[in-house]
Amino acid sequence: MFHVLKSTYLQPADVINQTRPAHLEWLKGEVAAGRIVLAGRLDDETGAVLVTGDITAEEAQDIVDRDPYTAAEVARYERTSFNGAFRAPGL
């Protein structure tokens, strides 16, 4: 199962930017581990989207729970899950 994790920022940019370095380090680790395959901020900078690899719902929730943005309460996530029946090679 693949998951789209859409974050919504809960604080002004200056508050979010205080946690951003920790968030980016965490994100690099998740990408390196293959748990997140695509990530980026929304054009309007009100949040971001993370797309997971083929993982369980529990693993997706663990990703959200370990994000420094979650711990600092500067963002919240909404998860949408899908079966990923059609995939690019290697996914």
Number of C-alpha atoms within 10 A of each C-alpha: 14 21 24 20 23 21 22 18 20 15 13 10 13 9 13 18 14 13 16 16 12 13 18 14 12 17 19 12 13 16 15 11 11 15 20 24 16 13 16 12 14 13 8 7 11 15 17 18 18 21 20 24 20 19 14 14 15 9 14 23 15 11 18 21 14 12 19 20 25 17 13 12 14 21 21 17 20 13 16 12 15 10 9 13 7 7 7 6 5 4 10
